Amino acid sequence: MGNEFVTCSFLLLLFLTLDPGVSSNVLRLPSMDLVEQKEDDGHSSSHFHMETVSLANYDPTFTVMKVIQVGKTIPVSFPYIKDLSPYQFLPREKTHHIPFSSKAIPELHRYFPVFPGSKQATAIEQTLKFCERDPPAGEATACLTSFESLTDYARGIIGSDSDIRIVRSSLISSSTPTLQNYTIMESKEILTGKVIPCHAEPYPYAVYYCHFQVNTDNKLFMVSLRGENGDWVDAVFLCHMDSSPWSVESKALIRLGLKPGESEVCHFFPAYDLVVVPQ
Ligand SMILES: *[C@@H]1O[C@H](CO)[C@@H](O)[C@H](O)[C@H]1NC(C)=O
C-alpha cells in the first residue's frame, strides 16, 4: 500500500521564456495563462507552478468497514489543495508528442525548463522511474498522461463498450483542519464489479498511476462527512476486502494492528486521486 503514495512533495515553479521561435515546442498549461506577464524588454514570460503535491505529507486514514455507520464520528485526514486544475487530465493532443520516458530526460528539459538537480527535476525523474518499474504481481498498472489514455486503459479492463465514470472526493476548504473528527452523515455503496484506483504523481501536467488488482474484491463507497468545523466532504472510501496477500510490514496493517488477511482494510481518498468505475 505504502508505495502508492509517492514520496515527493514540492512546489514546482518553472520560469519559462516564451521565445516565438521555440514556443511551438512548449507545452502550454492552463495555469500558465493565469500568470503570464509582459516583461519590460517586450518578451513575454510565463511563470507557472505545479501545484504542491504533498503526497509524502499526507497520511491516508486507514480503517475497517464497520466504522462507517451513519451518526458515528471518526477522525479523518484530508490534505488541502486549492483547486483541481493541476490534476485535470490534458487532452491527448497536448501531451502525445511529449516523450514520457527517463531515456528522454534531456529532451524533456526543452519542454519543462528546470534546473538539472533541482527538486523539480528530481521529482520528474522519480515519477518516470516509478512509472517504468515492473508492476507488482497480480496488478495491471499504467501511468496515464491524458484523458484518452485513461479511457483506453479503463476500457481495456472494464470492457471496450462500457462507459466509465470517474469518482473523486470533494475538496476541503482552506479553513478545514487537515485532521479532524467527522460525523458520518450518509454512506452509499457504489455498485461495481471493477474498481480502478488512480493516484496523482508529481509532474508538470496531470499524470496518474492507475493500478487494477486482478482477482481482488474491492468495495467502493461515497461517504458524506460533516466536520466539527461545519465543512462537508463527500469522500471516496475504498475497502480492500482481502488483505491476505499483503506484507506484514504494510503501513496500513501496522497502523491498524492487523495481520494480513485478518480483516479488510479501507481508506479515504484525497481529492487529487481518483477512482474509475463502470458507468
Ligand atoms: C476526536 O474526538 C475524540 C473523542 O471526543 C477525541 O479524543 C479526539 O482527540 C478527537 N480528535 C481530533 C482529531 O479532534
The ligand as an SDF file (V2000), in Angstrom:
LIG
                    3D

 14 14  0  0  0  0  0  0  0  0999 V2000
  -11.9650   13.2440   18.1820 C   0  0  0  0  0  0  0  0  0  0  0  0
  -12.8280   13.0140   19.2780 O   0  0  0  0  0  0  0  0  0  0  0  0
  -12.2490   12.2040   20.2890 C   0  0  0  0  0  0  0  0  0  0  0  0
  -13.3330   11.9190   21.3120 C   0  0  0  0  0  0  0  0  0  0  0  0
  -14.0050   13.0720   21.6980 O   0  0  0  0  0  0  0  0  0  0  0  0
  -11.0510   12.9400   20.8820 C   0  0  0  0  0  0  0  0  0  0  0  0
  -10.4420   12.1760   21.8990 O   0  0  0  0  0  0  0  0  0  0  0  0
  -10.0470   13.2040   19.7820 C   0  0  0  0  0  0  0  0  0  0  0  0
   -8.9550   13.9580   20.2650 O   0  0  0  0  0  0  0  0  0  0  0  0
  -10.7060   13.9410   18.6190 C   0  0  0  0  0  0  0  0  0  0  0  0
   -9.7590   14.0040   17.5080 N   0  0  0  0  0  0  0  0  0  0  0  0
   -9.4910   15.1040   16.8400 C   0  0  0  0  0  0  0  0  0  0  0  0
   -8.5220   14.9680   15.7270 C   0  0  0  0  0  0  0  0  0  0  0  0
  -10.0190   16.1600   17.0750 O   0  0  0  0  0  0  0  0  0  0  0  0
  1  2  1  0
  1 10  1  0
  2  3  1  0
  3  4  1  0
  3  6  1  0
  4  5  1  0
  6  7  1  0
  6  8  1  0
  8  9  1  0
  8 10  1  0
 10 11  1  0
 11 12  1  0
 12 13  1  0
 12 14  2  0
M  END
$$$$
